[in-house]
Amino acid sequence: AIFEIGLPVENKTWSQEVILTSKPGGPLQWTAGVFAFGNKDIWKVFSDNAQPNRFRIGGSGTNTKTIAAFADMTYEISPQLFLTAGGRFSHDSVTNAYFNTFALAPFDPTFPQPLADISSDHFTPRVVLRYKPDDRSSIYASFSQGYKSAIIDAGGSCQNAPAYKCNDVKPEKINAFELGYKYSDRGFSADLSAFYYDYKNLQVSAYLAGRANIINAANSEIYGLDGQFSY
């Protein structure tokens, strides 16, 4: 082989969720809960040209954690009109991030170059107004926010010489609007919607300087129509 590399990956993920719900039947229905998630990711990079005497040439690692609390409530204003409101508060962190490289003293690829920890807090709401003209159909309008937390680009821009400066990868945020109609009978059902998604700081991967670097896009949006029919 002209050039051969090995990329063993060690990944450990855990998650836990606890959900509480209201009893059915009343005008106010609600759901609330907490969610926790953790992910430890380790990449090792080896030169395999001299097998079985492979040697280390780089790598990176991160430890990501999230804890969130959420609640969602639907109130029956009248037999035909329903209002849903909810929110989620999350705390995210990336700790113990590092990378290994030949290019920095002491020129030992097993020597970790530590990176500063990051953390952020986010609140994301959602609101839905639904009108039911009869027992077979519904018209709804919704607004919701979402986000993807900030990251440390340990395997990409952090390793670019000569500065070895990580890209400031900001949290990705979205405002989502949707207007739709649903119909269901014994033999026929239909789902129709129009949607618009407005992104801020969309996180994208760009191949630069021999490796994938994570950056934020300037602006991005998605809009369109969606339909599904069943008979």
N, C-alpha and C positions, 0 to 999 in steps of 0.2 A: 504494500500500500504506500502511496505517496505521503498521505497524512491520515492518521487514524486517531480518534479521540474516544474516550469513554466518559459517560456522564451518569454515574450512579446518583440516584435521588433518594433521600430519606425524608419521608413525609408522615406526620402524625396529626390527625384531625379528631376533634371531639366536639359534640354539641349537646345541649340540653334545653328543653322547653317545657314550661309549666303553663297550662291554660285553664282559666276559670270562665264558665258561661252561666248566663242567667237561666231560670226556668222558663219553658215555653208558655205562651198563652197571653202574656200581658202586652200592653201597648209599647213598652220599652224593653228591647232585647239588647243584651250587651255581651261582649267578649273582652277579657283582659288577660294579660300574662307577662311572663318574663322569658327572655331568650339569652343563652350564652353560647359562645363559639370560640374555639381556639385552633390554631393551625401552626405547626412548626415545620419549616421547610429548609432542607439542607441540600445544596447542590455541590458535588465534587467534580472537578474536571481533571482528567488524566490524559497523558500522551500514551497511546497504546502501540506505537510503532515498534517498540522494543520488547514486545511480549515474549516471555512472561514478566519481564522487568519493567512494568509500567511505572511512571513517575508522575507526581502531582504537578499541575501547571496552573491551577486556580480553583475558584468556586465561590459560593456565597451562602448566606443563611439569614432567615428572619423568623421571628416569633410574633404572630398576629393574634390579637384577642378582641372580642366584642361582647358587650353586655347591653341588653336593651329591655325596656319596659314599654308595653303597648296597650291600647284600649280602643274599642270600636263599639259604637252604640247606634241602634236604629230605633227611631220613634215613629209610631203610627199617628200622624196628625189627624187623618180621617181614613175611612176604609179605602179611599183611592190615593192618598198622598202619604209618602214616607220620606223621612229625612235621616240620613246616615252621616255621622261625624266620627272621626277617629284621629289618633295620633300615635307616634312612636318616638321615643327618646333613646338615643344610642350613644354609648361611649366606646370608641375604638382606639386601639394602641398597637404600635409596632415596636418591639423591644429586642435587645440583644442582636441587632442586625450587624452583619460584617461581610467583608469580602476578602478573598485571598488572590494574590497576584505575584508574578515574577518581578514586576517593574518597580516595586518599592522596597527600600531597605527593611529588613536585612536580607532581601532577595531569597526568601524562603516561602514557597507557596503554601506551606502549612501554617504560616504565621498570620493570624487574623488581623485585619485592619478594621477596628470597631467604628460604628456609625452611630450618630446621636439618635436617641429614641424620639418618636413622635406620638401624639395623641390628639383626638378631636372629639367634640360633642355635637350632636345633630338632633334637631326635632323636625319631623316630617308629618304634616297633616293630610287628611283626605276628607272630602265632602261629596255626598251623592244625594241628589233629589230625584225621587222616582214617583211617577204618576201611573196609576193602574186604571185605564178606562173600563176594563171588564176583567173577568177571571182568566182570560186567555192571553192578555197582552199587557206590556209595560213600556213606558217611555221614560228614559232616564238621562240625566246630565251629571257628569262627575268631574271633579278636579282633585288631583293628588300630586304630592311631591315625593321624590325619591332621591337617593344619593348613593355614591360608591366612595368609600373612605379614601383619604390620602394614603399614599404608599411610599416606601423607600425603594428606589430603583437599584437595589444592591447588585443585581446581576447584569446591569446595563451601564447607565451613564456614570455611576459611581466609580467605575473602573476605567474611564476614558482618560488617557494621559494627555497633557502633563498635569492638568489641574486636579484630577481625581475628585471632582465636585459633582455631587448628585443633583440631578434635575429636581426642581421644586414641583413635585407632582401633586397638584391641588385636588381636593375632593371633587368628584364628578356629581353634578346636580341636574335634576330634571323636573320640569313642570309639565304635567300631563293633563290634557283636556279631552273629554270624550262625550259624544252625544249618540244615543242609541235607541233601538226599538227591538223588543223581543215578543215573539208570538209562539204559542204552543197549543195545539189541539191534539186529539187522539191520533190523527193520521198525518199531520203536517206541523212542522215547526220552522221558525226563521229567526235569525239573529243578524241585525244590521247595525253598523256603527260608523261614525266619522270621528277621526282622532287627530290630535296635534301634540307632538312631543317637542318641547323646547329644552335643549341641553345647554349647560354651561360647563366649561372645562372638561369636555369629554376626554377620557383617558385612552390614548391610542399608542400602538407600538410602531416605531420607525426603525428600520435597519440602518444604523450609522456606525462608522468606525469599526466594522467587523462584528458588531453585536446588536441585539435588539435593545433600543432605548425607549422608555416610556415617557411620553410628553402629553401636554394638554392641547387639544384642538382649540382654535380660536372661537369658532361657532359651529353648531350643528343642530339639525332639526329633522324630524320625521313627521309626515302628515299623509293621510290617505283615507280610503274607505275599506271596510271589511264586511263581508257577507257570508252567511252559512245557511243552507237550507237542507231540510231532511223530510222525506216523505215515506 
